[in-house]
Amino acid sequence: MPKAKPSKTDATVLVAVADYFKVLSEVSRLQILACLKSGPMNVMEIAEATGLGQANLSKHLKVLTQAGVLSRQPKGTSAYYEIADPMIFELCELACDRISERVQQQAESLKAFGSKTAIF
């Protein structure tokens, strides 16, 4: 049976998924998400919590907001950022759990390998 060619819609969806993961592929952005897990913060609070410089932080906040990961609420002279979709934490938790399992498996493999090849 011949394989069906992916439709343009499938390709469009795949591009959107890839773009979403690109947004999450930056350590600084993950730091921002982690500090916003406890609730909304303004730029100064996020800068203090992450150690990121203002210009760098603003760039990452813009990317996260444009991707729909964060929302921005102006309050007085400040803008507060918050997580737009808490599902992001479930996604990150799934990835962290899988990475943790893989690291543990690799450590066990190295330990087994080391005990078989010990020469001392």
Sequence and secondary structure as in RCSB ss.txt:
>XXXX:A:sequence
MPKAKPSKTDATVLVAVADYFKVLSEVSRLQILACLKSGPMNVMEIAEATGLGQANLSKHLKVLTQAGVLSRQPK
GTSAYYEIADPMIFELCELACDRISERVQQQAESLKAFGSKTAIF
>XXXX:A:secstr
       HHHHHHHHHHHHHHHHTT HHHHHHHHHHTTS EEHHHHHHHH   HHHHHHHHHHHHHTTSEEEEEE
TTEEEEEES THHHHHHHHHHHHHHHHHHHHHHHHHHHHHHH   
